[in-house]
Amino acid sequence: MEVSPSNSKTHNHARSNSLPSKPHPVILQCNEHLARLVGASDSISSSKVLCHKLSGLQDLHNCVEKLIQLPLTQEALIQEQQEKWVNELLDGSLRLLDTCSATKDGLLHTKECIRELQSIIRRRRGGEVDQLAGEAKKFLTSRKVVRKAIIKALENLKSNANKCSSSFSITTNKDYQTAASVNLLKEVEVITFCIFESLLNFISGTQSKRCSWSLVSKLMVNSKKMSQEVDVENEFTKVDTALQFFAFNKSNDDINDLQRKLERLGSCIQELEEGLESLFRRLIKIRVALLNILNH
């Protein structure tokens, strides 16, 4: 029995509907940005690398904002706004903003101390080495305050990572596009926290060999294995070491070297601050977009 052309066409159409939809181009673009960041997440932390990661995060979150503005994403969020995972996305956006603010505060506090110390160095006279050594000790004390705040921020960070873990994969009873969008948003949250962790460790003067969260391991299953990271003395630790040496040796010969290190650290902080401020604005725009959709 011959199959009529119309029946054949209907059969093919029904079969094509049974196949999963292809990811939206914006989802593919977000995944590309995410893959680049995941591949770099275990690379050696330096100010240059971290600034590059922050730039990559800005590109990723700019793409996420486009994803949220898509009608298919907005429709899914509106239809499912009572679901637990939608509230978790909002909670996650708030946690990211809090972590970004804590990181900015650490940089700002250190920058203010640097400026004060530089001002004292410029005004010093030959016999004021003891006074300068006293100011160096004050700076080191202020760094302890920053480290204490960073330790608290890192504890919150790990707690937030555990919250992400409870709903990492969301596919049950969701259509393909919705599941892909929500899982992507959760993965973005994870990698953003991971980079914040690297940045906070960098500011504190400690070196984190890798983000140890199981979620990041999941993200890196298909990524290229990185070589083991080696310790790199960053601009913050260089200044800390130089100040400790000067505070106890009180040698005028060390002041010029100290000035150079302070200037380099100041430039490093400026670059990181600019990257964080731009990222912070993007995070706010994403949160506002989520709230506008859900309150529609």
Order of alpha helices (4+ residues) and beta strands (2+ residues): alpha-alpha-alpha-alpha-alpha-alpha-alpha-alpha-alpha-alpha
